Structures are given as C-alpha cells and as structure tokens.
Amino acid sequence: MPLPSRKRHAALITCIAAVAALVIAALVGGSPYVERAVESLPAVHSTTVGLALLGASVLALALVALRRLIATGRARTRRRVLEATFGGEAHPVIRTRHLRAGLAEVSDGRLPRLDRRPSILVDGSGLSLWSGRGRPKRVAQFAWREIRSIRCDRILVGTLSVPVAVIRVRHDGTSAEVPVLLAGARATRYALPDEEFYPVVRMWKARHRAALAAEGLELPPLTSPLPVITPEMLAAAGYVAA
C-alpha cells in the first residue's frame, strides 16, 4: 500500500533536509580542499559560460516541446482508434497524481501505468481510461451503474486555476473519487478551457442519467448547474481566443 500523502511528504522533506545537512557539513569540513581545487581549475571566459548556459536552456526547451508534441500526437491517434472501434467520444486526459491516487484506491492500491496523455472513452457502457504507446490498452473501466455522481471542481496547477471533473465511483466494493483533468487538443494548450470543458462534462452527466434511467436505477441527485460560457461573458472577462 502506498504511504498516505502527508506521511510521504514528511518523509521526503526529512530526507532532503538530511542530505542538505550532509552536503553543508562536507563543504565546511573540506573547505581547504575545495579552495585548492577551485584555484587549480583553468580560467573560463564569461562569454563561453553564457553561451553554454543559453545552449543548454534552448536544448531543454526543445526537448520539452518535443515531448509535448509527441504526447499530443499519440493522444490524437488513440482517440481516432478508440472512436472507430468502440464508438462514443474519447478525450485526452492529463496524468496527475490525483488521478493515479483515485485509480489506485479502486484497484487495491495498484498504481496504474499511464502515459503523459491517456484517454478517457465515454460510450454506452460507461467510462473507461486508456493508455499505451502503441496499441491502446484499457487501464480502468467503470460501468454507468458503478458511477455515483459526476461533479465539477477546480484545482491549482502552479498559479493557474483549471476545471476538473470529479467522478465518484463504487467499484468492487470500494468507493472513491477519481479526478479527471481534461487536456487541451493542441500541444500549445495545457488543460481544456472552461468554455470547452463544461459542455463535455454536461454530456457525461446526461449520458449517465439516461443510462441509469434505462435500467430503472435511482438517478443521482442534481448538482449545481454547470455554467454556460457565452461570447459576451468571455468578452466581459477580457478573454482573447488563442
């Protein structure tokens, strides 16, 4: 079983503090050796150092952009394959620790292997999460009758507040919340913006209620209405489409 979040964070902070203390002690105790080693180093021009740092920064940014493009292209291909095979609608998802923790809670603590951009498929049978770099592989499957509710919330990613769909499921006797952060369709966009996110989740909720009604099951309670973003509201907020 994975450690609880607070205990894991405390253990990580303790390890970092211990390593930092050892490094400081080593530097203080070996300061004469460090000074002699620094004096023996050849002189390096500041221009050379600056160019080296600039080149390393450009290379790092290029690698990040390349990984984002690859993940976006892979998610787009998987979406086409899933929709052509099973029907329904597939959407790219951002892999987060909250998503992995929710999936682990309903699968006896097993952490699923997920790509950076897995996919969630919504069809007549329910919700399913898919991953895989080649052939799509189903990671989790939740029938409509196993889903108790679908609600919207917001989480902070850095300084950005983004919408997230929280799916409460009861699977194999375990009840848990699985937060799903929908990804933008383009490589230059991180999370799905509000005006595209809420219609998607509204469609999920409608399918959920229709599936339960067709089986004669109790419908979930109505949550607060999802906001409908209009062009006038976007203009008033100063939003400019990318």
C-alpha positions as CSV (number, residue, x, y, z in Angstrom):
1,M,0.0,0.0,0.0
2,P,1.3,3.5,-0.8
3,L,2.1,5.8,2.0
4,P,-0.5,8.4,2.8
5,S,0.2,11.8,1.2
6,R,1.1,13.7,4.4
7,K,3.5,10.9,5.6
8,R,5.1,10.7,2.2
9,H,5.7,14.5,2.1
10,A,7.1,14.4,5.6
11,A,9.5,11.6,4.8
12,L,10.6,13.4,1.6
13,I,11.2,16.7,3.5
14,T,13.2,14.8,6.1
15,C,15.4,13.1,3.5
16,I,16.1,16.4,1.7
17,A,17.0,18.1,5.0
18,A,19.4,15.2,5.9
19,V,21.1,15.3,2.5
20,A,21.4,19.1,2.7
21,A,22.9,18.9,6.2
22,L,25.5,16.3,4.9
23,V,26.4,18.5,1.9
24,I,26.9,21.6,4.1
25,A,29.0,19.6,6.6
26,A,31.1,18.2,3.8
27,L,31.7,21.7,2.4
28,V,32.6,23.2,5.8
29,G,34.9,20.4,6.7
30,G,36.6,20.2,3.3
31,S,36.8,23.9,2.6
32,P,40.6,24.0,2.2
33,Y,40.5,21.2,-0.3
34,V,37.6,22.9,-2.2
35,E,39.6,26.2,-2.4
36,R,42.7,24.5,-3.7
37,A,40.5,22.6,-6.3
38,V,38.9,25.8,-7.4
39,E,42.2,27.6,-7.8
40,S,43.6,24.8,-9.9
41,L,40.7,25.0,-12.4
42,P,41.6,26.7,-15.7
43,A,40.2,30.2,-16.3
44,V,36.9,30.3,-18.3
45,H,35.6,33.4,-20.1
46,S,32.2,34.6,-19.1
47,T,31.1,34.7,-22.7
48,T,31.8,31.0,-23.1
49,V,29.8,30.2,-19.9
50,G,26.9,32.4,-21.1
51,L,26.8,30.7,-24.5
52,A,26.9,27.3,-22.8
53,L,24.0,28.1,-20.5
54,L,22.0,29.6,-23.3
55,G,22.6,26.5,-25.4
56,A,21.5,24.2,-22.5
57,S,18.4,26.2,-22.0
58,V,17.4,26.1,-25.6
59,L,18.0,22.4,-25.7
60,A,15.9,21.8,-22.6
61,L,13.0,23.9,-24.1
62,A,13.3,22.0,-27.3
63,L,13.1,18.6,-25.5
64,V,10.1,19.7,-23.5
65,A,8.3,21.0,-26.7
66,L,9.2,17.7,-28.5
67,R,7.7,15.6,-25.6
68,R,4.6,17.7,-25.7
69,L,4.2,17.3,-29.4
70,I,4.7,13.5,-29.2
71,A,2.2,13.1,-26.4
72,T,-0.4,15.2,-28.2
73,G,0.0,13.3,-31.4
74,R,-0.2,10.0,-29.7
75,A,-3.3,11.0,-27.8
76,R,-4.9,12.2,-31.1
77,T,-4.1,8.9,-32.8
78,R,-5.5,6.9,-29.8
79,R,-8.7,9.0,-29.9
80,R,-9.3,8.1,-33.5
81,V,-8.7,4.4,-32.9
82,L,-11.0,4.3,-29.9
83,E,-13.8,6.1,-31.5
84,A,-13.6,4.0,-34.6
85,T,-13.5,0.8,-32.6
86,F,-16.0,1.4,-29.8
87,G,-17.9,4.5,-30.8
88,G,-18.7,7.1,-28.3
89,E,-16.3,10.0,-27.6
90,A,-12.7,10.0,-26.5
91,H,-10.9,12.9,-24.8
92,P,-7.3,13.4,-23.9
93,V,-6.5,13.5,-20.1
94,I,-3.6,14.9,-18.2
95,R,-1.8,12.4,-16.0
96,T,-1.8,13.8,-12.4
97,R,-1.0,12.3,-9.0
98,H,-4.7,12.9,-8.1
99,L,-5.8,10.7,-11.0
100,R,-3.4,8.0,-10.2
101,A,-4.3,8.0,-6.5
102,G,-8.0,7.7,-7.3
103,L,-7.4,4.8,-9.6
104,A,-5.2,3.1,-7.1
105,E,-7.9,3.4,-4.4
106,V,-10.4,1.5,-6.5
107,S,-7.8,-1.1,-7.6
108,D,-6.4,-2.4,-4.2
109,G,-3.5,0.1,-4.2
110,R,-2.1,-0.9,-7.5
111,L,-0.7,2.2,-9.3
112,P,-1.6,2.1,-13.0
113,R,0.9,2.8,-15.7
114,L,-0.3,5.8,-17.6
115,D,1.1,7.9,-20.5
116,R,1.5,11.6,-20.1
117,R,-1.7,12.0,-22.0
118,P,-4.0,9.0,-21.5
119,S,-7.5,9.0,-23.0
120,I,-11.0,8.7,-21.4
121,L,-13.7,7.0,-23.5
122,V,-17.4,7.7,-22.9
123,D,-19.8,5.2,-24.6
124,G,-22.9,3.3,-23.9
125,S,-21.2,1.0,-21.4
126,G,-19.7,3.7,-19.2
127,L,-16.4,5.4,-18.7
128,S,-13.0,3.8,-19.5
129,L,-9.5,5.0,-19.3
130,W,-7.0,4.0,-21.9
131,S,-3.2,4.3,-22.2
132,G,-0.5,2.6,-24.3
133,R,2.1,4.0,-26.6
134,G,1.2,1.7,-29.5
135,R,-1.9,-0.3,-29.3
136,P,-4.4,1.3,-26.8
137,K,-4.6,-0.6,-23.5
138,R,-7.5,-0.2,-21.1
139,V,-6.4,0.8,-17.7
140,A,-9.8,1.1,-15.9
141,Q,-13.4,0.5,-16.7
142,F,-16.4,1.9,-14.8
143,A,-19.9,0.9,-15.9
144,W,-22.6,3.6,-15.6
145,R,-24.2,1.8,-12.7
146,E,-20.9,2.0,-10.8
147,I,-20.7,5.8,-11.1
148,R,-22.5,7.6,-8.2
149,S,-22.0,11.1,-9.4
150,I,-20.1,13.4,-11.7
151,R,-19.3,16.9,-10.4
152,C,-17.1,19.8,-11.3
153,D,-14.3,21.3,-9.2
154,R,-11.2,23.4,-9.7
155,I,-7.6,22.7,-8.8
156,L,-4.5,24.8,-8.8
157,V,-1.7,24.0,-11.3
158,G,1.1,26.4,-10.3
159,T,-0.7,29.7,-10.2
160,L,-3.4,28.6,-12.7
161,S,-6.9,27.5,-11.7
162,V,-8.2,24.8,-14.0
163,P,-11.5,22.9,-14.0
164,V,-11.5,19.2,-13.2
165,A,-14.3,16.5,-13.4
166,V,-14.6,14.5,-10.2
167,I,-16.1,11.1,-10.8
168,R,-17.3,9.2,-7.7
169,V,-17.3,5.5,-8.4
170,R,-18.1,2.3,-6.4
171,H,-16.1,-0.5,-7.9
172,D,-15.6,-4.0,-6.4
173,G,-16.9,-2.7,-3.0
174,T,-14.7,0.3,-2.9
175,S,-15.9,3.9,-3.2
176,A,-13.5,6.6,-4.3
177,E,-13.3,9.9,-6.2
178,V,-11.3,9.9,-9.5
179,P,-10.4,13.5,-10.6
180,V,-10.1,13.8,-14.3
181,L,-8.3,16.8,-15.8
182,L,-9.1,17.1,-19.5
183,A,-6.2,18.1,-21.7
184,G,-6.3,20.7,-24.5
185,A,-6.4,19.3,-28.0
186,R,-3.5,21.4,-29.1
187,A,0.1,20.9,-28.0
188,T,0.3,24.6,-27.0
189,R,-2.6,24.3,-24.6
190,Y,-2.3,22.5,-21.2
191,A,-5.8,22.0,-19.8
192,L,-9.1,22.3,-21.6
193,P,-10.5,25.8,-21.1
194,D,-13.8,26.4,-19.3
195,E,-15.9,27.1,-22.4
196,E,-14.9,23.7,-23.8
197,F,-14.7,21.7,-20.5
198,Y,-18.2,22.3,-19.2
199,P,-20.1,21.1,-22.4
200,V,-18.1,17.9,-22.3
201,V,-18.9,17.2,-18.6
202,R,-22.5,18.2,-19.2
203,M,-22.7,15.5,-21.9
204,W,-21.2,12.9,-19.5
205,K,-23.8,13.7,-16.9
206,A,-26.6,13.5,-19.4
207,R,-25.4,10.0,-20.6
208,H,-25.1,8.9,-17.0
209,R,-28.6,9.8,-16.1
210,A,-30.0,8.3,-19.3
211,A,-28.2,5.0,-18.8
212,L,-29.4,4.7,-15.2
213,A,-33.0,5.6,-16.2
214,A,-32.9,3.0,-19.0
215,E,-32.0,0.3,-16.3
216,G,-34.6,1.6,-13.9
217,L,-32.0,2.6,-11.3
218,E,-32.1,5.5,-9.0
219,L,-30.8,8.7,-10.6
220,P,-28.0,10.7,-8.9
221,P,-29.0,13.9,-7.2
222,L,-28.8,17.0,-9.3
223,T,-25.7,19.1,-8.5
224,S,-25.3,22.8,-9.0
225,P,-25.9,23.8,-12.6
226,L,-22.8,23.9,-14.8
227,P,-22.1,27.4,-16.1
228,V,-22.7,28.1,-19.8
229,I,-19.9,30.3,-21.1
230,T,-21.2,32.8,-23.7
231,P,-19.2,35.0,-26.0
232,E,-20.5,38.0,-24.1
233,M,-19.2,36.6,-20.8
234,L,-15.8,35.9,-22.4
235,A,-15.6,39.5,-23.8
236,A,-16.5,41.0,-20.4
237,A,-13.7,38.9,-18.8
238,G,-11.2,40.1,-21.4
239,Y,-10.7,36.6,-22.8
240,V,-8.9,36.5,-26.2
241,A,-9.0,33.2,-28.1
242,A,-5.6,31.7,-28.8
